[in-house]
Amino acid sequence: MQSIKNRPVRWRIWLVAFIILIAIGTVAFILFAPKISAPSGDNPKVAIKPVIKPTSISSNVLFTGNIYWGRYINDWSMASPLKYAYPFSRLNEFNRDQYNAWISGLECPVVSGINMTSAEEDNTLTFNCSPEYLSEAAKWFTAVTLANNHTDNQGIDGFTETKQQLKTAGIQYFGHYDPRVIDDVCEVISLPVSVINDDKSVTKGNLPVAMCGYHGVFRIPTPESVAVMEKYSKYMPVIAMPHMGAEYKSAPDQLKIDFYHSLIDGGADMVLGDHPHWIQNTESYNGHLIVYSMGNFIFDQQDTAEVVRSAAINVVMKTGDNDTTLLSKWLALGETCAVFKDDCLKQAEDQGLTKLQINYQFGVVGSNDSDKIVKPATVDQQNSILQRLNWQSTINGLRSPYSSL
């Protein structure tokens, strides 16, 4: 009977002990748990990470003469232990890592399964560049123009495959072999840039730039195709790369001069031309740079001193006084522009973006691909290239925002 009476007492003792343990645990948690600061501006211990904002951007770009790895270049490559890396094996001597981008003209379709001999290509002037070289080419070239007289050598299907092969390799492209295809004249590319931020750090980014290719070997592109540039020039830089004129001449004819002038009048910031396989002179037209022909950069012509040299144009683009918010929006848009037929121009219009203030500086990087491989020009070769370009006179005629490096 005694034990039964004591049961309620024991129950109460256990309950009191349990409550005491809970109280002790709560006090311990409050005293020893890690302190979590509330995200309030009133707490001086809270470290708020500042938002990094871009203050300016710059891009160091090299525009080269035509590139091509078919015909005899393919023969030389297959005879070399370097194989598909051979045509590009001395490009490191141009200090590629100091440039944000290289842009060139690819003067051949890139189609798989084409087995033409060099003699057949030579006799028919029907070109093809094997896709096997693309993985190496992509290490050097950011974008290429397809607006020339050889990218249709394997037909429409070959042209379509060429674009697909370039896309797979990660090389951007623009232009069309038929100048009547107005929609393909200009394409917005993502131009790699260096971004200088307000904390003095330098990061990588991409800027939308309109690249416009004009093929004029067989017919002069129409005024309608030139007018395409105007809508782009309201928002972004526009660079025209025409391919036309008589071959193996040291200067352009009047027809070519007039058309290149019309490209500047139509909205291009600069004109960088090709096709003659020789370097031709340059000109300052209304304060803008026109290069009538940069010559061969990677090509298999070897018979004269004229065809083995070229003048790559070094273009440094730097923003002037621009709002950081505007810069941020352009850089965000630039991330989406590497896809062919993107809607970057429409997005710029829809967002109400205004054109960035950009300064342009120009220089010349001479090259020579004699002895079957391209390499930097010697001092004497560089001087002769500058003389042919009439470079100093042209530089003296440039007007702001265009100047010499």
GUZA-680563 format. One record per residue (C-alpha): residue in one letter; x, y, z. Coordinates in steps of 0.2 Angstrom, whole numbers, plus 2048, in hexadecimal, padded with zeros to 3 digits. Example, Ala and Ser with C-alpha at 12.3 -4.5 7.8 and 13.67 -1.06 7.14 Angstrom:
2
A83E7EA827 S8447FB824 
***
This chain:
405
M800800800 Q80E80C804 S81780A7F2 I80680D7EA K80481D7F3 N8168237EE R8138217DC P80C8337D9 V81B83A7E2 R8278317D7 W81E8377C8 R81F8497CE I8318477D1 W8358417C0 L82B84F7B8 V83485C7C2 A8458557BD F8408557AA I83A8677AB I84B86C7B4 L8558637A6 I84B86C798 A84F87D7A1 I8618797A2 G862874790 T85A88478A V86588F795 A87588678E F86F88877C I86C89B77F L87D89D787 F88889277B A88089176A P88989A75C K8828AC75A I8798AF74A S8788C2745 A8688C873E P86A8D072D S8678E2734 G8718F1730 D8708F5743 N87C8E7746 P88E8ED744 K8958DB743 V88B8D7733 A8978D6724 I88D8DB714 K8968D6704 P8978E56F8 V8908E36E7 I89E8E46DA K8998F06CC P8A28F16BB T8AA9026B8 S8B18FF6A6 I8B48F2699 S8C28EF68D S8C58E267F N8D68DF675 V8D18D7665 L8DB8D1656 F8D38D1645 T8DD8C6639 G8DE8C3627 N8D68B461F I8D88A3627 Y8D789261D W8DE880621 G8D9877611 R8E3872602 Y8F6873604 I8F4878617 N8EC86861A D8FA85F611 W90786861B S8FD86462B M8FC851627 A90F850624 S912858635 P91284F645 L90785D64C K8F985863F Y8E9863642 A8F386F64E Y900873641 P8F8882639 F8F688A64A S907885651 R90F895652 L9018A0656 N9078A1668 E9148AD662 F9068BA660 N9038B9672 R8F18B4671 D8EE8B5684 Q8F08C8683 Y8E08C9678 N8CE8C767D A8CA8C166C W8D08BD65A I8C48BF64B S8C78BA639 G8C08B5629 L8BE8A2626 E8C08A0613 C8BA88E611 P8AB883616 V8AE877624 V8A686661F S8AA855624 G8AC846618 I8B3851609 N8C3848602 M8C98545F5 T8DC8545F0 S8E58645F1 A8E78645DE E8D48625DC E8D18715E8 D8DE87B5DF N8D78775CD T8C587A5D2 L8C88875DF T8BB87D5E9 F8C087E5FB N8BD87460B C8C587561C S8C4865627 P8BA866637 E8C985D63F Y8D286E641 L8C487664A S8C987165C E8DA879659 A8D3889650 A8C788C65E K8D688E66A W8DA89E660 F8CB8A5657 T8BB8AC660 A8B18B0650 V8B28AF63D T8A98B762F L8A28AB622 A89E8B9615 N8AA8B4607 N8AB8AB5F6 H8AF89A5FC T8A489660B D89788F5FE N8A48835F6 Q89B8745FD G88987A5F9 I87B881605 D87C87160F G88F873611 F88C885617 T87F87F624 E88B87262A T89987F62B K88F889637 Q88B87A642 Q89D874642 L8A2886648 K894886655 T89A87565C A8AC87B65D G8A788B666 I8AB897659 Q89F8A5655 Y89B8AA643 F8928B7639 G88F8BB627 H8898B2617 Y8918AD607 D8818B55FE P8808C8601 R86E8C75FD V86A8BE60D I8678CE616 D8638C6627 D8748BE628 V87E8CE625 C8808D2637 E8818C8646 V8838CD659 I8918C3660 S8978C2672 L8A88CB672 P8B38C6681 V8B88D568C S8C18D969B V8B68E16A9 I8BE8ED6B5 N8B48EE6C5 D8B28FB6D2 D8BC8F16DE K8CB8F16D2 S8C88DF6CD V8C88D96BB T8BC8CC6B5 K8B78C46A5 G8A78C969C N89F8CA68A L8998D9681 P88C8D9673 V8948DF662 A88D8DE651 M8988D6644 C8938D9632 G89A8CE623 Y8988D4611 H89D8C9603 G89F8D35F3 V8AA8C95E7 F89D8C55DB R8908D35DE I8908E35E8 P8868E15F8 T8768EC5F7 P8728FC600 E8658F2609 S8728E7610 V87D8F6616 A86E8FD61E V86D8EE62A M87B8F5634 E871905639 K8668FC645 Y8758F464E S87F90464F K87290D659 Y876901668 M8878F9666 P8988F965D V8978F364B I8A68EC641 A8A48E862F M8AF8DB627 P8AD8DB614 H8B48CF608 M8B68D65F6 G8C18DE5E9 A8CE8D95DC E8DB8CC5E2 Y8EE8CF5E2 K8ED8E25E2 S8F58EE5EE A8E78FA5EE P8D48FA5EC D8CA8FF5DD Q8BE90D5DE L8AF9025DF K8B68FA5EE I8BA90A5F6 D8A99115F3 F8A19025FB Y8AC90260A H8A891460D S89691060C L89990461B I89F912626 D89191D620 G88590F624 G88A90D637 A89A903638 D8A7909644 M8B590163A V8B78F762A L8C48E9629 G8C48E1618 D8CB8D260F H8CC8C75FF P8DA8CE5F4 H8E78C25FD W8F38D25FE I8F48DF60B Q8EC8EF604 N8EC90160B T8E1908619 E8D891861A S8D0924626 Y8BF928620 N8B493462A G8C0930638 H8BD91D637 L8C9910633 I8C8906623 V8D48F861F Y8D18F360D S8DA8E260F M8E38D961D G8EB8CC612 N8ED8B9616 F8EF8B4628 I8EF8A1626 F8EF89C614 D8F8890609 Q8FD89D5FB Q91089D5FC D9178A45EB T91A8B65EF A91E8C25FD E90E8CA5FB V9038BB5FE V90C8B560E R90A8C5618 S8FB8CC621 A8F68DB62C A8EC8D663B I8E38E5642 N8E48E6655 V8D58EF65C V8D48F466E M8C28F9674 K8C0903685 T8B090A68C G8B091C691 D8A592469E N8969186A0 D88A9156AD T88D9056B7 T87B8FF6B6 L87C9016A3 L88C8F76A2 S8858E96AD K8768E86A1 W8818E7692 L88C8DA699 A87D8D069F L8768D068D G8878CC686 E8868BB68E T8788B6683 C87F8BC672 A88A8AD66D V87C8A4665 F87A8A6652 K8698B064F D8688B6660 D85C8C4665 C8698CF66D L8648DE663 K8528DC667 Q8568DA67A A8608EA679 E8528F3672 D8458EC67E Q8508F068D G852902686 L865900687 T86F90F681 K88090D677 L88F90C682 Q89D91A67F I8AC910678 N8BD916673 Y8C690C665 Q8D990B663 F8E1902654 G8F28FA651 V8FA8EE644 V9018DC647 G90A8D6638 S90C8C4634 N9148B9627 D90F8A7622 S91E8A3617 D926892619 K91588A61B I91189162D V90B8A2633 K9158AC640 P9188BE645 A9208C9638 T9328CF63A V9368E163D D93A8E462B Q92A8DB626 Q9208E5632 N9268F662C S9228F161A I9118EC61F L90E8FD628 Q914905618 R9088FC60D L8FA900619 N8FE912619 W8FC91062B Q902921632 S8F992B626 T8E992262A I8EC92363D N8EE93663C G8DD937634 L8D392E641 R8C793864C S8C093565D P8BC928663 Y8C8920657 S8DB92165A S8EC918659 L8F290B666 
***
